[in-house]
Amino acid sequence: MSVEVEPNGYSVHTAETGGGWEVRIVDPDGALASTRHCADETEARTYASTVAQHAYWLSAEKFRGYYRLGEPAGSGSP
């Protein structure tokens, strides 16, 4: 599994699973924020690279919106 820690706090992990490959986006608290199943290693690494670039360029707020990730615990409005 590869791990890339990003400036906005999100990290990207690729893993080979029994059913193929998947890319996991992990939030700054270490919780799984998103999983995408991929057909093969090339697709997984390409997608992970794109996510890593976005995590580097975008603020955490814009990144969450772009990937439709939930708000971190405690940051929602009342």
C-alpha positions in Angstrom: 0.0 0.0 0.0 1.4 3.4 -0.9 0.7 6.4 1.4 1.0 10.0 0.3 0.4 12.7 3.0 -0.8 15.9 1.6 -0.5 19.6 2.7 -4.3 20.0 3.3 -4.1 17.0 5.7 -5.8 14.4 3.5 -3.9 11.3 2.4 -4.3 8.9 -0.5 -3.7 5.1 -0.3 -3.8 2.5 -3.0 -4.2 -1.1 -2.2 -4.6 -4.4 -4.1 -7.6 -6.2 -2.8 -9.1 -9.6 -3.6 -11.4 -8.0 -6.1 -8.9 -5.7 -7.8 -7.5 -2.4 -6.7 -8.9 0.5 -4.7 -8.0 4.0 -3.8 -8.8 5.3 -0.3 -8.9 9.0 0.7 -8.2 9.4 4.4 -9.1 12.6 6.3 -6.7 14.5 8.5 -8.0 12.5 11.6 -7.2 9.2 10.0 -10.8 8.2 9.2 -11.7 6.8 5.8 -13.4 9.5 3.8 -13.9 7.8 0.4 -13.1 4.6 -1.4 -13.0 4.0 -5.2 -12.7 0.6 -6.7 -10.5 0.4 -9.8 -10.2 -2.2 -12.6 -6.4 -2.5 -12.3 -3.2 -1.0 -10.9 -2.8 1.5 -13.7 -6.3 3.0 -13.1 -5.7 3.0 -9.3 -2.4 4.8 -9.5 -3.7 7.3 -12.1 -6.7 8.2 -10.0 -4.5 8.3 -6.8 -2.1 10.7 -8.5 -4.9 13.0 -9.5 -6.4 13.0 -6.0 -2.9 13.7 -4.5 -2.5 16.7 -6.9 -5.8 18.1 -5.9 -5.0 17.6 -2.2 -1.8 19.5 -2.8 -3.4 22.4 -4.7 -6.8 22.8 -2.9 -7.7 23.8 0.6 -9.3 21.1 2.7 -12.7 22.8 2.3 -12.5 22.9 -1.5 -11.1 19.3 -1.6 -14.0 18.0 0.5 -16.5 19.8 -1.9 -14.8 18.5 -5.0 -14.8 14.9 -3.9 -18.1 15.2 -2.0 -16.6 14.2 1.3 -18.5 14.7 4.5 -17.5 17.4 7.0 -15.0 16.4 9.6 -16.5 15.7 13.1 -17.3 18.8 15.0 -17.1 21.2 12.1 -20.7 21.2 11.0 -23.0 24.1 11.6 -25.5 23.9 14.5 
